Amino acid sequence: MALLDEVKTALRVSTTDPNITAQISRLIEEAKLDLCRTADIAEDKVITEAPDVLIKGAIICYVGYVWSADPTEKDRLKACYDDYKAKLSMSSDYSTYGGDGND
């Protein structure tokens, strides 16, 4: 399943309206850039056609956070996204800082 379809499913959006689909696609790209620029996640882990499940989870939380109108849900998804970012940025498998993981 394509990332866009997975995000739409998570948002409970089934429309094929091109404007809504374009808006969700922009939010996905925004999430990818945010992960790379603010969490120092390596671009090759994020900017790909098939990111792994941890990256997908972070993207889904980001898009849900921006998309949601419910303040409680926004807070929950923002906290979830921040948690993903923190964990991903500390992992030598994702961080741009490199290292061999034996530090």
C-alpha positions in Angstrom: 0.0 0.0 0.0 1.3 3.4 -0.9 2.2 5.8 1.9 -0.5 8.2 0.8 -3.1 5.5 1.1 -1.8 4.5 4.5 -2.0 8.0 5.8 -5.5 8.5 4.3 -6.6 5.3 6.1 -5.1 6.5 9.4 -6.9 9.8 9.0 -10.2 8.0 8.1 -10.3 9.8 4.8 -11.7 7.9 1.8 -12.3 10.7 -0.6 -10.5 10.8 -4.0 -11.0 14.6 -4.2 -7.7 15.8 -5.8 -7.5 18.9 -3.6 -7.7 16.9 -0.4 -5.4 14.3 -1.7 -2.9 17.0 -2.7 -3.2 18.6 0.8 -2.4 15.2 2.5 0.5 14.7 0.1 1.9 18.1 1.0 1.6 17.2 4.7 3.5 14.0 4.1 6.3 15.8 2.4 6.3 18.4 5.2 6.6 15.6 7.8 9.5 14.0 5.9 11.4 17.4 5.8 10.7 18.0 9.4 12.2 14.6 10.3 15.3 15.3 8.3 15.8 18.9 9.4 14.7 19.0 13.0 15.6 15.5 14.1 18.7 15.0 11.9 17.3 11.7 10.5 19.2 10.6 7.4 17.4 11.6 4.2 17.9 8.1 2.6 15.8 6.7 5.5 13.0 9.2 5.1 12.9 10.5 1.5 12.1 7.1 -0.1 9.2 5.4 -1.8 9.0 2.8 0.9 10.0 4.2 4.3 10.2 1.6 7.1 7.4 1.3 9.7 9.0 3.6 12.3 9.3 6.4 9.7 5.7 5.7 8.5 4.5 5.9 12.1 6.1 9.3 12.6 4.7 10.6 9.4 1.2 9.4 10.2 1.4 11.0 13.6 2.6 14.3 12.1 -0.1 14.4 9.5 -2.7 13.5 12.0 -1.5 16.2 14.4 -1.7 18.9 11.7 -5.0 17.5 10.2 -7.0 17.0 13.4 -9.4 19.7 14.7 -9.8 18.0 18.1 -7.5 19.6 20.6 -7.1 16.4 22.7 -6.3 14.4 19.7 -3.8 17.0 18.4 -2.0 16.9 21.8 -1.9 13.1 21.7 -0.6 13.0 18.2 2.0 15.8 18.8 3.3 13.9 21.8 3.5 10.7 19.8 5.3 12.4 16.9 7.8 14.1 19.3 8.4 10.6 20.8 9.1 9.1 17.4 11.5 12.0 16.5 13.4 11.6 19.8 13.8 7.9 19.5 14.7 8.0 15.8 17.3 10.8 16.3 19.0 8.8 19.1 19.3 5.7 17.0 22.5 5.2 15.0 20.4 3.4 12.4 18.6 6.7 11.5 20.7 9.6 12.7 22.9 11.6 10.4 25.6 11.6 13.0 26.6 8.1 12.0 28.7 6.0 14.2 28.9 2.3 14.4 26.3 1.8 17.1 28.9 0.7 19.6 29.4 4.1 21.2 
